[in-house]
Amino acid sequence: MSAERVDRLDGRCAVVTGSSAGIGRGIAESLVRSGADVVLSGRTPETLAAAVEELRALAGPGQQVLGLNADLSQEEQIDDFFDRVRAEVGRLDILVANIGGGQVKPFFDLTREDWTSVFDLNLLGPFLVSQRGARLMRECGSEHASITLVSSIRAHTAKPGRAVYASTKAAMNQLMRVMARELAPFGIRVNALLPGITDTPLTRRNPEAFAEAIKQVPLEGAATPADMGRAVAFLASDAARFITGQELAVDGGELLHGD
């Protein structure tokens, strides 16, 4: 066992939702580099096609990289998406539920619609994707089944304006723990990735906020999507075969501030 490469993912099929750009794109690339067949999903066909083309250039002989256009925040599209995964690839070993979004809004300005829309996106969406993905893992008898929910360090901080977003991420972490307990008998491990400030096109839209966020990072600077990808590849690999129900913060020490 000591001579084996336990970090490789050759022969396994991974689905990464929301993987056309940003953190999802970085995760998909790391899984490709680790040898997995990877199915990307995205809502914009052109962006998805470009990401698939770039990742295919990194793939080895016989390694599959597919793109399936879908909006997985919409419940009616989830079953169809996984039916296509079964038809195109035939199995599922690794699922990364990278669905979410949020807003910064003062407590007194929050509405019922703010709560329901963000909870549906950040909690209900990942739950439905994970439930459907776990069913496929169980059906195909995967021996290396792993689910990673993309959460956030905001689940453990109390920054003003993040009441809804932080609540959904805290709830996601608890969902992850319950999933880990219930899915363990089927050999499915479940963990959560908690990104800190990450250099993506989305975070770059507000240069002042991005610069201010970086000041809170003890290791200085922002994480990259590749940093998130390497962490997820580890969680999906046999190197993490006895790790389940855990939160992995990739934040350069930002949580050490406690706020």
C-alpha positions in Angstrom: 0.0 0.0 0.0 2.8 2.4 0.8 4.1 2.2 -2.8 0.8 3.0 -4.4 -0.2 6.5 -5.6 -3.3 7.0 -3.4 -3.8 10.5 -4.7 -4.6 9.4 -8.3 -8.2 9.2 -9.6 -7.7 7.2 -12.7 -10.7 5.3 -13.9 -13.2 7.3 -11.8 -16.0 9.5 -13.0 -16.5 12.9 -11.5 -19.3 15.5 -11.8 -18.6 19.1 -11.0 -21.6 21.4 -11.0 -21.1 25.0 -11.8 -17.8 24.3 -13.4 -17.6 26.7 -16.4 -15.6 29.2 -14.5 -14.2 30.3 -11.1 -13.9 27.8 -8.3 -15.8 25.1 -10.1 -13.6 25.4 -13.1 -10.5 25.1 -10.9 -11.9 22.0 -9.2 -12.7 20.4 -12.6 -9.2 21.0 -13.8 -7.6 19.5 -10.7 -9.7 16.3 -11.1 -8.7 16.1 -14.8 -5.0 16.4 -13.8 -5.6 13.7 -11.3 -6.7 11.3 -14.0 -10.5 11.3 -13.5 -13.1 11.4 -16.2 -14.9 14.7 -15.6 -18.4 15.9 -16.5 -18.7 19.7 -16.3 -22.0 21.5 -16.0 -22.9 25.1 -16.7 -25.8 27.4 -17.7 -24.0 29.2 -20.5 -23.2 27.0 -23.5 -20.4 29.1 -24.9 -18.6 29.3 -21.6 -19.1 25.7 -20.9 -17.8 24.7 -24.3 -14.6 26.8 -23.8 -13.9 25.2 -20.5 -14.4 21.7 -21.9 -12.0 22.4 -24.8 -9.3 23.7 -22.4 -9.6 20.7 -20.1 -9.6 18.2 -22.9 -6.2 19.5 -23.8 -5.0 18.4 -20.4 -6.6 14.9 -20.4 -4.6 11.7 -21.0 -5.3 9.0 -23.6 -8.8 7.6 -23.1 -9.7 10.2 -20.5 -13.2 11.7 -20.9 -14.0 15.4 -20.4 -17.7 16.2 -21.1 -19.8 19.2 -20.8 -23.6 19.0 -20.1 -25.5 22.3 -20.3 -27.9 22.6 -17.4 -29.2 25.0 -14.8 -29.0 22.8 -11.7 -30.6 25.4 -9.5 -33.8 24.3 -11.3 -35.2 21.1 -9.8 -36.8 19.9 -13.0 -33.4 19.8 -14.7 -31.5 17.7 -12.1 -33.0 14.3 -12.9 -32.4 14.9 -16.6 -28.8 15.9 -16.0 -28.0 12.7 -14.0 -29.8 10.6 -16.6 -27.5 12.1 -19.2 -24.5 11.3 -17.0 -25.6 7.7 -16.7 -26.1 7.5 -20.5 -22.8 9.2 -21.4 -20.4 7.8 -18.8 -22.3 5.0 -17.1 -21.2 5.6 -13.5 -20.5 8.2 -10.9 -17.7 8.1 -8.3 -17.1 11.7 -7.4 -19.6 14.5 -7.0 -18.8 18.1 -6.3 -21.9 20.2 -5.5 -20.7 23.7 -6.4 -24.0 25.6 -6.5 -24.6 28.9 -4.8 -24.6 32.6 -4.5 -25.6 35.4 -2.2 -25.8 39.0 -1.5 -24.6 41.6 1.0 -27.7 43.3 2.5 -28.4 45.0 5.9 -30.4 43.0 8.4 -33.3 45.5 8.5 -33.6 45.5 4.7 -33.9 41.7 4.3 -37.2 40.3 2.9 -38.9 36.9 2.8 -37.9 36.7 -0.9 -34.2 37.2 0.0 -34.4 34.3 2.4 -36.3 31.9 0.2 -34.4 32.6 -3.0 -30.9 32.2 -1.3 -31.9 29.2 0.7 -33.3 27.5 -2.4 -30.1 28.2 -4.3 -27.5 27.5 -1.6 -29.2 24.7 0.4 -32.1 23.0 -1.5 -30.1 22.9 -4.8 -27.1 21.2 -3.4 -29.3 18.8 -1.4 -31.2 17.7 -4.5 -28.0 17.4 -6.6 -26.4 15.3 -3.8 -29.4 13.1 -3.3 -29.6 12.3 -7.0 -25.9 11.8 -7.3 -25.8 9.5 -4.3 -28.5 7.4 -5.8 -26.5 7.0 -9.0 -23.4 6.1 -6.9 -25.4 3.5 -5.1 -26.9 2.1 -8.3 -23.5 1.7 -10.0 -21.8 0.3 -7.0 -19.0 2.8 -6.8 -16.1 1.6 -4.5 -14.6 5.1 -4.3 -17.7 7.3 -3.8 -17.1 10.8 -2.5 -19.3 13.9 -2.3 -17.9 17.3 -1.6 -20.2 20.2 -0.9 -18.7 23.7 -1.6 -19.6 25.7 1.4 -17.8 28.8 2.8 -15.8 30.1 5.8 -18.7 32.5 6.2 -20.5 29.7 7.9 -18.3 30.5 10.9 -18.1 34.3 10.7 -20.5 37.1 11.5 -19.8 39.8 9.0 -22.5 42.4 8.6 -24.8 42.0 5.7 -24.3 38.2 5.3 -27.2 37.0 7.5 -28.8 35.0 4.8 -25.7 33.7 3.0 -23.9 32.7 6.3 -27.0 31.0 7.5 -27.3 28.9 4.3 -23.6 27.9 4.5 -23.9 26.9 8.2 -26.9 24.8 7.3 -25.0 23.2 4.4 -22.3 22.1 6.8 -24.8 20.4 9.1 -26.5 18.8 6.0 -23.0 17.5 5.1 -22.6 15.9 8.5 -26.0 14.2 8.4 -25.4 13.0 4.9 -22.0 11.6 5.9 -23.7 9.6 8.7 -26.5 8.3 6.5 -24.4 7.5 3.4 -21.5 5.8 5.2 -23.2 2.3 5.1 -23.2 2.7 1.3 -19.5 3.5 1.2 -20.1 7.2 0.3 -17.9 9.7 2.0 -19.2 13.3 2.3 -17.2 16.4 3.2 -17.4 20.1 2.8 -14.9 22.6 1.3 -14.9 26.0 2.9 -13.2 28.5 0.6 -12.0 31.8 1.9 -11.4 34.8 -0.4 -10.6 33.4 -3.8 -9.3 35.2 -6.9 -12.1 34.7 -9.5 -13.8 37.0 -12.1 -16.7 37.3 -9.6 -14.6 38.6 -6.7 -12.7 40.9 -9.0 -15.8 42.8 -9.9 -15.4 44.8 -6.8 -11.7 45.7 -6.6 -12.0 47.7 -3.3 -13.8 44.9 -1.5 -11.4 42.3 -2.9 -8.4 44.3 -1.7 -9.9 44.8 1.7 -10.7 41.0 2.0 -7.1 40.1 1.2 -5.9 42.2 4.2 -7.7 39.7 6.5 -5.6 36.7 5.3 -2.6 35.8 7.5 -0.8 34.1 4.6 -1.4 37.2 2.5 -3.2 37.3 -0.8 -6.1 35.4 -2.1 -6.5 31.7 -2.8 -6.8 30.6 -6.4 -9.4 28.2 -8.0 -6.5 25.7 -8.3 -6.0 25.8 -4.5 -9.6 24.7 -4.2 -9.2 22.1 -6.8 -6.3 20.4 -5.1 -8.2 20.3 -1.9 -11.2 18.6 -3.5 -8.9 16.2 -5.4 -7.4 15.2 -2.1 -10.8 14.7 -0.5 -11.9 12.5 -3.4 -8.8 10.4 -3.4 -7.9 7.2 -1.5 -5.5 9.4 0.5 -8.7 10.6 2.3 -10.4 7.2 2.3 -11.1 7.4 6.1 -12.2 11.1 6.1 -15.9 11.8 6.1 -18.2 14.4 7.8 -15.4 17.0 7.9 -15.0 20.7 6.9 -11.8 21.7 5.1 -11.2 25.4 5.2 -8.9 26.7 2.4 -8.6 30.3 3.5 -4.9 31.1 4.2 -5.8 31.3 7.9 -8.6 33.9 7.6 -10.8 32.0 10.1 -8.1 32.6 12.7 -9.5 36.2 13.0 -12.8 34.8 14.1 -14.9 37.4 12.4 
